[in-house]
Amino acid sequence: MTSSLIEEQLNRLSNSPGVYLMRDTEGNILYVGKAANLHHRVRSYFGAGQKLSPKSQKMVARVADLDFYVTASEQEALILELNLIKKHHPRYNVRLKDDKAFPYLKINTGEDWPRIQVTRRPEQDGARYFGPFASARSVRRALKVVKGIFPFRNCTRSITGTDSRACLEYHLKRCLAPCIDAVSRPEYAAVIKEAILFLEGRQEKIVRELERKMAKAAATLDFEKAALYRDQVQAIREVIEGQRIAATVSGEQDAIAFAQERDQAYVQVFFIRNNKLTGRESFVLQGTRHEEPSQIMTSFIQQFYTSSPYIPPLLLLQHPVEDITILKDWLRSRRGSKVDIQMPRRSHRKQLVEIVAENARQGLEQLKIKQLAAPRTLEAALVEIERELHLPHSPFRMEAYDISNIQGTAAVGSLVVFEGGEAKPAHYRRFRIKTVSGTDDYAMLHEVLKRRFKRIGNKAAALNSWAIIPDLVLIDGGKGQLNAALSAMGEVGTDSVPVASLAKENEEIFLPREAKPVVLPPGSPGLQLLQRLRDEAHRFALGYYQKIRRRESFVSALDTMPGIGPRRKRALSKQFGSVQAIREASVAELAATQSMTNSLAKRVKESL
């Protein structure tokens, strides 16, 4: 029910564009938002029958006061919203994790002997700034690469050219030593110019200039300087080679994609400059639970490009953004020229975004592992699992099981093992379902558990991982899967081993002889560890299933071809691995395979 104060504030809201702030009873800012029409937008949170997300429902229930700013335009509202979010870090806004100033590389070209240094405060001082970088670690890594190629100074001493001797950097050929007047100002300025071109992604231009200098030095018999230029060229070519990616890239653009799970999103940005991938950075957004992908993408672009000293003419995005016209106008005002925003659906640009999205997905998985692997977090997770699942002691060894099949075909099962909260791949096992036909997941799970636990009393298994009794067995599924596992383990006399099942839909944990499931708080360390264990079992089962399906598809396709018997089938399988690879191979490549002839290769090609 809306309080009388809120109702009065809603009635007095202007129809102008602006920014609104929602506060709790203690005056803390819960949320900052912008609106083209303050009256309509803010009232939409409190109207009867409004369909709000669970996150918005929780937020509105805590709102005790409203505040607002009227602006002259929607673009002004956007800028003010960004500044207020950055200042107050409202709990219910999507926000960059640890939203401090990003680090940059700075080159003050107005100095006589410029350095390349790290700063978190870009200013309008005529210096060149490169970034932002996601962390101090990534900016130091970039500085190390540049310093390894270009011999500029990194000391803070006053340069007079009259020092008695140079430091070690000079003798390691990592500095031109203006301190002892070993280099002229024009020569030093040329090195700084090359470093700037390198950071801009214009490496080919540097290579051409360095090769020209190398030839000139060699012609004048200055072989020491020629060797220096040669080493620089080689180092730059190695960087260029490392910037090649699977997708074709062109021009100047940023490609942005993210992977989201619960209350955080892992954003990956690829920087394309002068037809090359010159760098990539990753960022973590918090407060993303129940947010639409468009809202997450919009929030990231606003916060990231507020800090970025350079905005390319094109942004390639995984998801669309909200208020795209306003966003484009704001980006154009910051860049000084038009900025296009695209969500590619075909061609090499789509391939590039897909590569960025896959990097984001893998980055999120690594982030989760790192977060959970922290000693305190891991200890808290195991304590929580022991307490909430009523285990006799802390679960050092946990085993998880899953089944993978489509309509009963190529059905497989998986067993994965975590010890001390960490994966133990050497103890992973996979099962090909032998006794079940059709789509009976319960029976398949029963078979897998029975085959696994009957090995505990087997003398032959006593010296390997089969003999180890786990502290917890986790099943991917609900009550039905749990009962199937209990039945199998009871048949082989291992029903004393603790068992639980984790259902993916609502993340409920089912326990034997418990009518109601256990529901752990979202994001709790115990739930995250069980989810990771369950997801790893699913991944391992799916990988085995896909391998079998590829093999069976390959065999069935070759079975219909006259002249292809078991021996040739094995040879083609070993050489190409898939029907698609055979289809893409030339007749000559097929004919070169063991036991194949040219006429048979043509027949295979025509058949496919």
N, C-alpha and C positions, 0 to 999 in steps of 0.2 A: 504494500500500500504506500502511495506517495505521500510524504509529509506535507503539511500546509506550507512550510518554508519553500520546499522544492517546487510545489505547485505554483506558488506566487512568483518564484524566479522564472519558471517556464513561461508563465503568462507575460512576463516583461521582456523576454528575449527578443532581440532585434532580428529582422529579416535580412540583415546584411551579412556579408562574408566575415569570418572571424575564427577565433580559437576559443575553445571551452576547456575548463578544468573541472574535474570531479574530485571532491575532497571527502574524507571520512570524518567521524566525529571529533578527531583530534587535530583536524586541519591538514593532515597529510594528503598530498596529491596522489590520487589513485590512477588517473588517466588524463592525458592531454590529447585533444583531437581538433581537427580543422573542419570547417564547413563552408559550403557556398551560401547556405542559409542557416544561420544559427538556430532560429526558432524551430524550423522543421527537423533539423538533424538531432538536436538535443532532445526534443520532445519524443523522437522515435524510440528512445531508450525506455521511456516511462509510460507509453500508451498502453491501454488495456489490450490484451491479446497479441502483443508484439512477439514475434518469433526470434528470440535472442539466443545466441550460442550459450552453452553452459558457462563459459568464461565470462561473458557479458552479464549473465544472470547473477553470478557471484559478485561481480563488481557493482552492479546497480543496487544490490541488497545492502551494500556498505556505504553508499553515497549519502552524505548528510548535508552537503553544501555544494553550490555551483559557483563558478567564477568564469568570466569570459572577457575577451578582448575583441573589439570590432576593428576590422582592417579595411583598407580601401579596395583590396582585390583578393582573389583566391590565391594568387602567387605570394602576396604578402602574408597571408594566413599560413601558407605552407612553410615559409621561412621562419615565422614566429613559432610555429609548432615544433620545428626542428630544434630551435634554440631552447625552448622550454623543456623538451624531452631530454636534451643533453644536459641541462642544468639540474633537473629534478629527478631524473631516472624513475619515472612512475612505474609502479609495480605491474600494471596491466597493459602497458605499451610494449610492443615489440622493440627491442633495443639491442644494440651491439654489446656483447659481453665486455666488462671492464672498459667502459666507454671513456677512456682517457685519450689524450692526444696521440695520434698515430705517429710513428717515427718516419722521418724522411732523410734522404741524402741531400745535402746542401752544398752548392758551389758558388761562392761569392766572386763572380768574375770581375768585380770592381776593384779587388785587391791586386797588388803588384805580383804577389806570389800565392795564388789561390790554393786552398786545400779542399778536399772533399770530406765533409764531416757529417755526423749524425745530429739531427735536431728534431724536437717535437713541437717547435713553434715556427711554422712557416709565416713569413711576414712579406709585406709589400715593399721590399727593399732592393729590388733589382737583381737579386740573386736567383740562381736556377735551383729549383726543387724537384726531386724525383721521388715518387711514392704515391700514396702512402703504402707502407709495409705493415703487415699484420702484427709484427712483434719486433722487439729489439734483436732477437736472434736472426730473423730473416733479413733485417737491414744490415746487420753485421756481416752476414754471409754475402750479400750483394757487394758490400764495400770491399770484402776480402778478394772477390773475383776481379773487381776493377783495379784494386791496388796491385794484384798479381800481374796485370798486363801493362799498366801505365805507371811510370816512375815519378809520381808527384810526391811532394813532401806531406808528411802528416804530423810534423812537430808544431809546437806553438811558439817557438822562439822568434825573436825579432830578426828579420833577414837584413843584414848589412853587406854581406859578401866578404867580410873581413875576418871571419872565424879562422882560427889556426888549423883546425882539422874538422873533417866531416864525421858524422856518426856512422854506425854499422850499416844503416840502411843504404848508404851510398856504396859501400864496398860489396853489398849483396845485390847491387844494380837495381835497387827498389826506390831510389831517389836520385834526382839529378844534382843535388847538393848546391842550391843557390846560396847556401850559407857561406861557402868558400869561393863563390863566384865561378863555379865550374860550368854554368850554363847561362846563356843570355836570356833576357826577358822574352823576346820573340820565340825562342826555342821552347821555353817553358810554357808559354801561352799556347803553342801548337799542341803540346801534350795534353793540356787541359781541354782544348777544343776537341781533340780526339776522344778523350774520356766522355765528354758531353755527347758526342755523336754515338758512342757506344751505348750509353744509357738511353739514348733515344731510339736505339734499335737499328741504326744506320751503319752496321758493321762492314758491309761491302765497300762503302765509300772509304772507310778507314784502311781496309786491306789494300785497296788500290793505291792510296797515298803512301802507306808504309812500304809497299813493294817498290814504288817509285824512289823513295828515299833510300831503300836498301840497294837498289841498282846504282844510284848516284854515289853512295858511300863506297861500294865495291869498286866503282870505276876510278875513284880517287885513292884507292888502296887503304881506305879507313875501315879495315875489316872488323875491328871491335864494334864500331857503330853499326856496321852492316849486320853483324851477328845479333845485336840487340833488336834491330828491326825484324830480323828473321824470327826471333823467338816471340816477339809480339804478334806477328802474323799467325804463327802456329797456334798460339794461345787463343787468338780470336776465332780461328777456324774451328777449334775444338768447341768453343762456346756456340758457334753457329750450328754445328752438328748436333749439339745437345738441345737446340731449339726446334728441331724438326719433330713434327707430330704426325699422326696418321691422317688427320684431316688436312685438306688444302685450305690455306689461309691467305688472305690478301688484304692489302690496305691497312687502315688503322681502325681498330675496334676493340671493345671489351666484351667477352663472352661470359655470361653469369648464369650459374645454376646452383641449386641447393638440394640438400637431403634433410628431411625433417623427421624428428621422432619426439613425441611427447612435447616437452616445453622448450626444446631447443632446435635450432636449425643450423646446419653446417654449410656455409656459403663458400663457393669456389669461384674465383675470378681469374680468367686468362687474359693477359694483356697482349694484344697483337699490334705490333708496330712495324711498319715497312715490310709487310708480308712475312713476318716471323713471330713466333711466340717468344717474346722477350722476358716474360716472367709470369708468375702466378702467385696468388696469395689466397689464404683461407681465413674466414672470420666466423665467429659463433654468435648467433642471435639468440637471445633469451626471451621468454614470454610468448612463445609461438603456439602454445596449446590451443586447439580449437580455432586457430586463425586460418583463413583461406590462403592458398598459395599466392594469389594476387596481392593480398595485404602484406605478406612476408616480403615478397619481391619489391613492392613499393617502398616499404619501410627501409629495406637495406639500401636501395638506390639513393633515397633521400639522405640517409645518414652517411653513407660512404662518400658520395660526391660533394657533400658539404665540406669534407676535409681534403678532398683530392685537388692538387694544384693543376691537374691536367684532365680534361674530359675529351675523349675521342669523338669523332663525328658520328659514330655508330655504336649502339649497344645491342648485342644479340642476347635475348633472354629466353630462359626455359619456360617461364610463365608470363602471362600478360600482367600489366600493372593497372592500378586504379588511376582515374583522372589523368589519362595519358596526355591530353592537350596541355594541362597545367604543368605537368612534369616536364614536357618538352620545352615549354616556354621558360621554365626555371633553369633547365640545363643550358638552354641557348643563352640566357642572360649571364651564366657563369662562364661558358666557353667563349662567348662573343660571336658565335656563328651557329648555324643549324645543327641540331643533334637528332638523328633518327633513332627510333626504337623499333626493333623487329623481333617477332617470335617465329623464327624460320620453320617451315614445314617440309622443306625439300632441299636438295642440293648439298653442297659441301658445308654451307653454314649450319644446316641442321645437324650434320655429322659432327661439326665442331662442338655445338651445344651438347650433343649426346656424350661426347668425350668429357666435357666439363662436368656434366651431371654424374657420370660414372666416377670421376675423381671425387666429387662431393660425397657420393654414397660410401665409397671406400674410406674417405677421410672421417666421416661420421662414425663408421665402425671402429676405426682406430682410436678416435676420441673417446668413445664409450669404454673401450678396453683400458685406455690409460686412466680414465676417471675411476673405473672400478678397481684397477690394479693398485691404486694407492693403498699402502698398508692399513691405514686407519679405516678407509672405506671398505676394504676387503674384510677386515676383522668385524666391522659393524654388520656387514652383509651376512657373514656366517653366524654371528650371534642372533641376528634377527630370524634367520631360517630355522635355527635350532629352537628358538623360543616359540615362534608362530606355528611351526609344523609339529611341535611336541616331540622332538627327537631326543633320544637318550643322551646324546653328546654332540659336540660340534661336527658337522658333516665334512670331514676331510676329503673323502672320495665320493663324488657324485656321478652317477651314470644317467644319461638321458637317451630315450628311444623314440624313433619316429618311423612311419611307413610312408612310402611314396609309390603311387601308381595312378594310371588313368584307366578307369573302367576295368580294373583288374589286370591289365596288360603290363608285362615287365615289372611286376611288383617286387619291391625291395624293402628291406628294413635297415636301420642304422643304429649303432651304439657309439656314443661319444662319452669321453671321460674328462672330468675336471678334478684335479687334486689341489687342495689348498686354494681353491678359487681360480686356478689357472688351467688352461686346456692342456691335455696330455695326448697329443695326436698318435703317439706310438701305441696307445691302447685302444684307439678307435677300431671298430669292427663293422663290417657290412654283411648283410644276409640277402641271399636270393630266395624268395618265397617258393617253397617246394610243395606244400600239401594243400594249399588253398587256391581255388579257382573262383573267378567272379570278383565282385566288389565287396568283399567282407573284411573291412579294416580290423574289426575286433578279432576275427580268427587269425589274420596275418600277424597282429601284435601278439596274440597268444602263442603262435608258433615261434616267433623271434625270442620272446622271453623264456619260453621253455627250453629252446635250444641253447640259449646263453647260460641259464642257471643250472641246468643238469650237468654242466661241465665243472661245477665247483667241486663235486666229489670224485671227479675223474683223475686217476693217478697221473695220466699223461699230461694233464693240464696243471699239475701241482706246481710246476716251476715257472709258469708264465702268468700273464695278467688274468687269464680266465679263472684262476683260483682265488683271486682277491674278492672278498665280499664288500660291496659298497656300503657306505653309511646312509645313502639315500638314492632311490631309483625315481627318476622323474619321467613321466610319460607326457607326450604331446597330445593333448586332447582333454575330454571331459570325463564325466562319471562312467560312461560306457567303456572307454579305453582303460580307465583305472580298474574296473571290475575284470576286464579281460586279462590284465597284467596280474592281478591278485590270484585269479584262477590258475594261470600257468605256473606261478611261483609256488602256489600251494601244492600242485601236482608233483613238484620235484623237491618238496620239503624245505623251501627257502622263504616261507611266508613270514618269518620273523624280521626280514629286511624291511626297513621303512620305505613306503611307496607313496607318491603323490602324483597328481596329474595337473597340468597347467593349461587351461583353455584359453585360446588366443582372443576370442571375441571380447570378453570382459576381463581378461587376465585374472580369472578366478582359480584358486587352488583347491582341488578336491582331495580329501583324505579318507582313508578307510574308516567305516563306522561313524562318519560325521555327516549329519544330514545337511548342514549348511556349509558352503565353501568358505575358505579363508580368503579375505580380500586385503592385500597389503596396500599401503598408501602409494599412489602413483609416484614413481621416481625414487622410491625408497631403495637403499642399497641391496636389501635382500631380494626384492622383486626384480631389480635389474640383473642380478647375478643369475636368478632362475630363468629369466627371459633370455639371457645370453646363452645359457646352457641349452634351453629348448630350441632356440633359433639355430644354434650350431648343429644340433641333431637333424633339424629340418634341412639345413644346407647340405650336410653330408649325405643324407638320404636322396635328396634331389639330384645331387651330382652323380651319384651311382646310377640312379634311374635314367638320367639323360644319356649316360655312357652306354647303357644296355640298349636303350631305344635307338641310338645312332648305329650301334653294331647290328641290331636286328634289321633296321631299315636298309643298311648297306648290304647285308646278306640277302634279304628278300629281293632287292633290286637286281642283284647279280644272278640270282637263281633263275630268272626268266630269260637269260641270255644264252643262246646256243654256243657251245664251245668253251664255256666258262665252268670249269669243274672246281673241286675243292682246292687243288694246288694253286691255280690261277687266282681264285678268290682270295686265298691267303696272301698271295703276292701283291695283288691290287690293294688289299686292306692295309698291308704293311707300308706300301709306297705312298698311298694317298689318304687313307683314313676315313674318307667320307664320300658319299655319292656326289655331293656338290663339288668336291675337289676333283673327282674324275671328270665331271661335266665340264669343268673349267680348263682341264688339261688339254694339251694339243695331242693330235694323233701320234706325233713323234715321241712325246713323253710317255704315252700309253704303250707304244710299241717297244720302248726301251725297258719296260718292266720285265722282270724275270718271267720266262715261259710264254710271253706274249709275242705275237707276230704282227706285222703291219696290217694285214687284212683283218685280223681279229680286232685290232685296235680301232680300225675304221668301223667295224660292226658294233663295237661297244659304244663308240661315240654317237653313231646314228641311233642306237637303241635308247640312249639317254637324252 
